[in-house]
Amino acid sequence: MAVHTRRNSCEIGVAGRPRSIARIWLAFAPKVLALAFLATLGPAGPALAAEDGPYPVWWSGELELESLDRVDRRLRRDLWLDFPDGLKLYKKQGDGHVTAQAQNCESLIRLSEEGYYGGGSPDISVQYYLLSVCQAVALLGQAEPARVSYLRDFVLNMDAVNYLPAMVNIYASCTFVCRAFYANKGGVPLAKFDEIERLKITDKNGLIVWTGAWRIEMRFVARGDFTSDGLDDLLLLSSGGATEGTMGGAELYLLTRDEPGAVLRVIDPEKHLCPEDTGCR
C-alpha cells in the first residue's frame, strides 16, 4: 500500500514484526464463550441520574472470567486448557529471530509489548485477538462500580453509529487513524465520519458495520468505572477487516461520555495511534 498501515498482516512480511501492538483478527473465535453474563444490556431508555448509582461492574462471558476477585487467576491461567504449551511467538533480532512461548495472559501481554509476534497469519490472528481479551480482563482488575452513568441506556442498535466515536472503526492506514483521532476530540460520531453502507445487529449484543470494502463487528465486553473518576465506562471490542482478501484487525477501546445523549469518546486515544505517527499527537 502507498500509505503506512498498522493493522494488517502484510506488515509482518515487510518489516519482520508489526509496527504496533494492533490486534489482527481473521475470523478467529474463542473456544469457550459459555460463562454466564452477570448483567445484561437493557433496552434503551432515559439516561439515569447520579443518585441512581452505584452501578455494578459488568463483563461478557467472552472474557471467561468467573468473578472480579479471580482476575489474577484468569491472567495466569493457560491460554488453552488443553494446550499448555501456549502460543509460540517470534521477535526479530539481527539477521534472525528469537522465540518465546506465551502460555497465559500475563506472558502474552508482556511479550507483545516487547515486540514479539506470531509466526504466520493464523498465529498472528490468535495472538492479537487473545491480546485484546487479556487486556480487557486486566482492566477489570481495576474496575469499580460507577457512581454516575450516562451509558446504561446505550445499546448497540441501528442508531448507535450516531453516538459511537469515529475512532472505533479499524482503519487500514495511519492517515485515517490520525483523522479519526481528531474526530474523537471533536465529538464527531462514526455516522458523520464514515460513509456507512449497511448495518446489522448480531445475536450477541453486537453491531456489524459495512463502510465501503470494510466490515467491522463491534461488541461490548465490559462496563464499569475503569478510571476512578466515578463515571461509567464501556470496553468495546472492534474487529473485522476487508471484505476481500485477508487484511483485518481488532482493537479494544475504552469509551465514556459526560452527559446524556452526547457522542461517546475514546479515553486515552493516543494509545491507538501508529507509533511512528508523531505528527498526529
Secondary structure by P-SEA (a helix, b strand, c coil): cccccccccccccccccccccbbbbcccccccccccccccccccccccccccccbbbbbccccccccccaaaaaaaccccccccccbbbbbbccccbbbbbbccaaaaaaaaaaccccccaaaaaaaaaaaaaaaaaaaaaacccccccccccccccccccccccccccccccaaaaaaaaaaaaacccccccccccccccccccbbbbbcccbbbbbbbccccccccccbbbbbbbbbcccccccccbbbbbbbbbcccccccccccccccccccccccc
